[in-house]
């Protein structure tokens, strides 16, 4: 959660496990869009002696759909190569790493970035692009912020890329939520086994505090992504909206030999992610691995889990008397048209005044971004439901409180958008896991790649 260890098989393969996807009009360069896909969840900063890295045997991709069919029209592919400078040393580094070509850095990675279009055209945008090392500590990586900045590569006018370790920017109370949906700010209302275990509310606890991830981040002109390269300024124009998701794929066959593995055959998808929490919370356990293997164009088969979410049925049971209207709506068996729109088609025009990010009738889990909506001068972390159309579910910024937004939506707060006769329970607009960006101790950046400097293992030996 957002998509950390969200399915049985991918939880065993963290190098290919996508954790979060972000897509937003860049606040410091509003004619560009920033796309970020995070991998390798829940990294303890003290990860030696074998520090975290991307997989040489994994094809990482960020996909863009600009015609609403749930299939990629533009894809950015990242392929990594790992090399050793001192194979007879057990050390990741033999001295301070002061530059990306430092002879003290023993095990290092570079990557090739390729842009692929649906027509089959392939354009290599960069080769031998350097990743930064992991943030080890004050002796090994003494000026990490400056060192990591060397790994921000310019690929032509208004095109920038970064691949490497970053501070985890997603905040969530995992320990409470997966303890039978126990939200600490409302824990005194939780009723399990016919009794209340807690007598008073509590503050949320950020489970991902002081952890790291590995980020693929790219910033490109809006016209690199939109249909026919249009720079649309009209919010109501359907060509303004793009859909974004990430995927990781492995070779179909793997032969394990002493000292090395051999991968061969075509790539097969093992992980994907669009909207936060989709596979994690909505798709049932028996279908999670299947979902990870499919393109968004096939998501119609999972729509029933969005239309009738299990968590919405659990809330009135776990919190007796708190969600009576939601309980009645559940029992009516009406489909949740609000969630179907938010997560699978985008929101059509006329539902929210002056807003739309509708991509058409194809049901597909994608982050939908209306590129005609400029960055907010005063962002609201609740995005659209907080009156800020530049935030989730219109794209997703690194600091958006997607947990609260989706919890409130599931609790019925967004139902009146599609059913004027429905009045949400009072708790629906207040439900939260009790966290904000203030609970992320390492601040976000104001410019690319936006996620903060990763935590080092010396000062943060354990999460």
C-alpha positions in Angstrom: 0.0 0.0 0.0 0.0 2.1 -2.1 1.2 -1.1 -3.9 3.9 -2.5 -1.6 3.8 -6.3 -1.6 0.3 -6.2 -3.0 0.1 -9.7 -4.5 1.4 -13.1 -3.4 3.9 -13.7 -6.2 5.3 -10.2 -6.7 5.9 -9.9 -2.9 8.6 -12.6 -3.4 10.2 -10.5 -6.1 10.8 -7.0 -4.7 13.2 -5.9 -7.6 10.2 -6.1 -9.9 7.6 -4.9 -7.5 6.2 -1.4 -8.4 5.1 0.6 -5.3 3.8 3.9 -6.5 3.1 5.8 -9.7 3.0 9.6 -10.0 2.0 11.8 -12.9 1.6 15.6 -12.7 2.1 18.7 -14.7 5.5 19.9 -13.4 5.0 22.9 -11.0 8.4 24.4 -12.0 8.0 23.7 -15.7 4.3 23.7 -16.6 4.8 22.8 -20.2 6.2 19.5 -19.1 4.8 16.4 -17.3 6.7 14.5 -14.7 6.2 10.7 -14.5 7.6 8.7 -11.6 7.4 4.9 -11.0 8.9 3.5 -7.8 10.1 0.0 -7.2 11.7 -2.2 -4.5 9.5 -1.4 -1.5 10.2 -0.9 2.2 14.0 -0.5 1.9 15.9 -0.3 5.2 18.6 2.4 4.7 21.2 0.2 6.3 21.0 -2.3 3.5 24.7 -3.4 3.3 26.8 -5.2 2.3 24.6 -5.7 -0.8 22.8 -2.5 -1.3 19.5 -2.1 -3.2 19.6 -1.8 -7.0 17.5 -2.2 -10.1 17.4 -5.7 -11.8 19.5 -6.2 -14.8 17.1 -9.0 -15.7 14.0 -6.8 -15.4 12.4 -4.6 -18.2 11.0 -1.5 -16.5 8.4 0.5 -18.4 6.3 3.6 -17.9 3.3 3.6 -20.3 1.1 6.4 -21.6 -2.3 5.9 -23.3 -3.5 8.9 -25.2 -6.5 7.6 -27.1 -8.4 5.9 -24.3 -8.2 2.2 -25.3 -6.2 1.1 -22.2 -3.1 0.3 -24.3 0.2 2.1 -24.5 0.7 4.6 -27.3 4.0 5.8 -25.8 6.3 3.8 -23.5 9.6 4.7 -21.8 11.8 1.6 -21.3 14.6 1.4 -18.7 17.1 -1.4 -19.0 20.0 -1.7 -16.5 23.5 -3.0 -16.5 25.5 -3.7 -13.3 29.3 -3.7 -13.3 32.1 -4.3 -10.8 35.4 -2.4 -10.5 36.9 -4.6 -7.8 35.5 -8.1 -8.1 37.9 -9.4 -5.4 36.6 -7.0 -2.8 33.5 -7.7 -0.7 32.9 -4.0 -0.3 30.2 -1.9 -2.1 32.7 0.9 -1.9 36.4 1.0 -1.0 36.4 4.7 0.0 34.3 7.8 -0.2 32.2 8.1 -3.3 32.5 11.7 -4.4 31.5 11.3 -8.1 29.6 8.9 -10.2 32.8 7.7 -11.9 34.7 7.3 -8.5 37.1 4.4 -8.5 36.0 3.8 -4.9 32.6 2.8 -6.0 32.8 -0.9 -6.7 29.4 -2.1 -7.8 27.6 0.5 -10.0 24.7 0.6 -12.5 24.0 2.3 -15.8 20.9 2.2 -18.0 19.6 2.7 -21.4 16.4 4.7 -21.9 14.3 4.0 -25.0 11.1 5.6 -26.2 8.7 3.2 -28.0 5.6 4.3 -29.9 2.6 2.1 -30.7 3.6 2.3 -34.4 6.7 0.3 -33.5 9.1 3.2 -33.8 11.9 3.0 -31.2 14.2 5.9 -30.2 17.1 5.5 -27.9 17.1 8.6 -25.7 20.2 7.8 -23.7 22.9 5.0 -23.2 25.2 4.4 -20.3 23.2 6.8 -18.1 24.6 6.6 -14.6 22.6 5.8 -11.5 23.7 7.2 -8.1 24.8 4.9 -5.4 22.6 4.2 -2.4 23.0 6.6 0.4 25.3 4.7 2.7 26.5 7.2 5.4 28.6 10.2 6.1 32.0 8.5 5.3 30.9 6.6 2.2 28.6 9.2 0.6 29.5 12.4 2.4 27.6 14.8 0.1 24.8 12.7 -1.2 22.5 15.4 -2.4 25.2 16.8 -4.7 26.2 13.3 -5.8 22.7 12.3 -6.7 22.2 15.5 -8.6 24.9 14.3 -11.0 22.6 11.4 -11.9 19.9 13.9 -13.2 20.5 13.6 -16.9 19.3 16.1 -19.5 18.3 14.5 -22.8 17.6 17.5 -24.9 15.3 20.5 -24.5 12.9 20.0 -21.5 13.7 16.3 -21.2 15.2 15.0 -18.0 15.6 11.6 -16.5 16.7 10.1 -13.2 16.9 6.5 -12.0 18.1 5.7 -8.4 17.3 5.6 -4.7 15.0 8.2 -3.2 13.3 8.7 0.1 9.9 7.0 0.4 7.3 9.8 0.0 4.2 7.7 0.4 2.8 7.9 3.9 0.4 5.3 5.3 -0.5 3.5 8.6 0.0 0.0 7.3 0.1 -1.6 10.7 -3.3 -0.3 11.6 -5.1 -0.6 8.3 -4.3 -4.3 7.9 -5.3 -5.0 11.5 -8.9 -5.4 10.4 -9.3 -1.9 9.0 -8.4 -0.3 12.3 -8.1 3.5 11.7 -6.4 4.9 14.8 -8.2 8.3 14.7 -11.5 6.2 15.0 -10.2 3.1 16.8 -12.5 3.7 19.8 -15.4 3.2 17.4 -14.0 -0.1 16.0 -16.0 -3.1 17.3 -14.5 -6.5 16.9 -15.9 -9.6 18.6 -18.7 -7.5 20.0 -16.5 -5.3 22.1 -14.4 -2.2 21.7 -10.7 -2.8 22.4 -9.8 0.9 22.4 -11.2 3.6 24.6 -9.9 6.7 22.8 -8.7 7.7 19.4 -5.0 7.9 18.5 -2.7 9.6 16.0 -1.7 7.7 12.9 1.7 6.0 12.6 3.6 6.3 9.4 4.8 2.8 8.6 7.0 3.9 5.7 8.8 6.6 7.7 12.5 6.7 7.1 12.4 4.0 4.4 13.7 4.3 0.8 12.6 3.2 -2.7 14.1 3.1 -6.1 12.6 5.7 -8.5 12.3 5.9 -12.3 11.6 9.5 -13.0 11.3 11.3 -16.3 10.2 14.8 -17.2 9.2 15.5 -20.8 7.2 18.1 -22.8 3.4 17.6 -22.7 3.5 17.2 -26.5 5.6 14.1 -26.1 2.7 12.4 -24.5 -0.6 13.7 -25.9 -2.5 12.4 -28.9 -0.8 13.6 -32.1 1.5 15.8 -30.0 -1.1 18.4 -29.2 -0.6 21.0 -26.5 -4.2 21.3 -25.4 -5.2 24.3 -23.3 -8.9 23.6 -23.0 -9.8 21.5 -20.0 -12.9 20.1 -21.7 -11.0 18.9 -24.7 -10.8 15.0 -24.6 -7.3 15.1 -26.0 -6.0 16.9 -22.9 -6.2 13.7 -20.8 -3.6 10.9 -20.8 -3.5 7.6 -18.9 -0.3 6.5 -17.1 0.8 3.2 -15.6 4.0 1.3 -15.0 5.0 -2.4 -15.5 7.9 -4.7 -14.9 8.6 -7.8 -17.0 11.0 -10.7 -16.8 12.2 -13.2 -19.4 9.9 -16.2 -19.7 12.6 -18.8 -19.1 15.3 -18.8 -16.4 18.1 -21.4 -16.0 19.9 -21.4 -12.7 23.6 -22.4 -12.9 26.3 -22.2 -10.3 27.5 -18.6 -10.1 25.1 -17.2 -12.6 21.6 -17.3 -14.0 20.6 -17.3 -17.6 17.3 -15.6 -18.7 16.0 -16.2 -22.2 12.8 -16.0 -24.2 10.3 -13.1 -24.6 9.4 -10.8 -21.8 6.3 -11.5 -19.7 4.7 -9.0 -17.4 5.0 -9.7 -13.7 3.9 -6.4 -12.1 1.9 -3.3 -13.0 0.5 -0.3 -11.2 -1.8 2.6 -12.1 -4.1 4.0 -9.4 -2.9 3.7 -5.8 -4.5 0.8 -3.8 -6.2 -0.7 -6.8 -4.7 -4.2 -6.7 -3.9 -3.9 -3.0 -7.4 -3.2 -1.7 -9.9 -3.9 -4.4 -8.8 -7.0 -6.3 -9.4 -10.2 -4.3 -6.5 -12.4 -3.2 -7.2 -15.1 -5.7 -6.9 -12.7 -8.7 -4.1 -10.4 -7.7 -1.3 -12.3 -9.6 -3.6 -12.5 -12.7 -4.2 -8.7 -12.5 -0.5 -8.1 -12.4 0.0 -10.0 -15.7 -2.6 -8.1 -17.8 -2.7 -4.8 -19.5 -5.2 -2.1 -18.4 -7.3 -2.8 -21.5 -8.4 -6.1 -19.8 -9.6 -4.5 -16.6 -13.3 -4.9 -17.4 -13.0 -8.4 -15.9 -12.2 -6.7 -12.5 -14.8 -4.0 -12.6 -17.2 -5.9 -10.3 -14.7 -5.5 -7.5 -14.7 -1.8 -8.0 -18.5 -1.6 -8.3 -19.0 -3.7 -5.1 -15.8 -3.1 -3.0 -15.3 -5.5 -0.1 -14.0 -2.7 2.1 -17.2 -0.7 1.7 -19.1 -3.7 3.0 -16.7 -4.1 5.9 -16.8 -0.6 7.2 -20.4 -0.8 8.6 -19.5 -4.1 10.3 -16.3 -3.0 11.8 -17.7 0.4 12.9 -21.3 -0.3 14.0 -23.6 2.6 13.8 -21.0 4.9 12.1 -21.9 4.1 8.4 -25.7 3.3 8.4 -26.3 5.0 5.0 -23.4 3.2 3.4 -24.7 0.0 4.9 -28.1 0.6 3.3 -26.5 1.4 -0.1 -24.5 -1.8 0.1 -27.5 -3.8 0.8 -29.3 -2.3 -2.2 -26.6 -3.9 -4.4 -26.3 -0.8 -6.6 -23.0 -0.6 -8.3 -20.6 2.2 -7.2 -20.7 4.3 -10.3 -18.5 6.9 -8.5 -15.7 4.5 -8.0 -16.0 3.1 -11.5 -15.6 6.6 -12.9 -12.8 7.7 -10.6 -10.7 4.5 -11.1 -11.7 2.9 -14.4 -12.9 5.6 -16.9 -12.0 9.0 -15.5 -14.6 11.5 -14.5 -16.8 12.8 -17.4 -17.5 16.5 -17.9 -20.5 17.8 -16.0 -19.9 15.8 -12.9 -17.5 18.2 -11.2 -17.9 21.8 -12.5 -15.1 22.8 -14.8 -13.3 19.5 -14.6 -13.0 16.2 -16.5 -10.4 13.6 -17.0 -12.5 11.1 -18.9 -10.7 8.8 -21.3 -13.7 7.0 -22.8 -15.8 3.9 -22.0 -12.9 1.5 -21.9 -12.5 0.4 -18.3 -8.8 0.5 -17.4 -6.8 1.2 -14.3 -4.6 4.1 -15.1 -3.6 7.4 -13.5 -5.5 9.9 -15.6 -4.0 13.3 -16.0 -5.7 16.3 -17.7 -2.7 18.1 -18.9 -4.6 21.3 -19.5 -5.1 21.9 -15.8 -2.1 24.0 -14.5 -0.3 23.3 -11.3 -2.0 24.7 -8.2 -0.6 27.8 -6.6 -1.7 26.5 -3.2 -2.0 22.8 -3.5 -4.4 20.8 -1.3 -3.2 17.3 -0.4 -6.7 16.0 -0.8 -6.6 17.0 -4.5 -10.0 17.1 -6.3 -12.1 16.3 -3.2 -10.3 19.2 -1.5 -11.1 21.6 -4.3 -7.8 21.3 -6.0 -8.2 19.9 -9.5 -4.5 19.6 -10.1 -4.3 16.8 -7.6 -5.4 13.2 -7.3 -7.4 11.7 -8.9 -6.3 14.1 -11.6 -2.8 12.6 -11.9 -1.0 12.1 -8.6 1.6 14.4 -7.0 4.2 13.0 -4.6 2.5 14.6 -1.5 -1.1 13.9 -2.3 -2.9 12.1 0.6 -4.3 9.3 -1.6 -5.1 7.0 1.4 -7.5 9.5 2.8 -9.0 10.4 -0.6 -9.7 6.7 -1.4 -10.9 5.8 2.1 -13.4 8.6 1.9 -14.5 7.7 -1.6 -15.0 4.0 -0.5 -16.9 5.2 2.5 -19.4 7.0 0.3 -18.2 10.6 0.2 -18.1 10.7 -3.6 -21.4 8.9 -4.2 -23.5 12.2 -4.5 -21.5 13.0 -7.6 -23.4 10.3 -9.4 -26.5 9.8 -7.2 -28.0 13.1 -6.0 -30.4 11.2 -3.7 -27.6 9.8 -1.6 -26.5 11.7 1.5 -23.1 10.4 2.9 -22.7 9.4 6.5 -21.1 12.2 8.6 -18.0 10.0 9.1 -17.4 9.6 5.4 -15.9 13.1 5.0 -13.8 12.7 8.1 -12.4 9.1 7.7 -8.6 9.0 7.5 -5.6 7.1 8.7 -4.5 10.3 10.4 -1.3 11.1 8.4 -0.2 14.1 6.3 3.1 15.0 4.5 4.3 16.3 7.9 4.7 12.7 8.9 7.4 12.3 6.1 10.5 13.4 7.9 12.6 13.9 4.7 11.0 16.8 2.8 10.0 16.6 -0.8 11.9 18.6 -3.4 10.6 21.6 -5.3 12.1 20.4 -8.5 12.9 17.2 -10.4 13.0 14.4 -9.2 10.7 15.8 -6.4 11.1 12.9 -4.0 13.6 13.7 -1.2 17.2 12.6 -0.6 17.2 9.0 0.6 17.9 8.2 4.2 21.3 6.9 5.0 22.1 3.7 6.9 24.4 5.4 9.5 21.8 7.8 10.9 18.8 5.5 10.2 20.0 2.0 11.0 16.5 0.6 11.3 13.0 1.8 10.3 
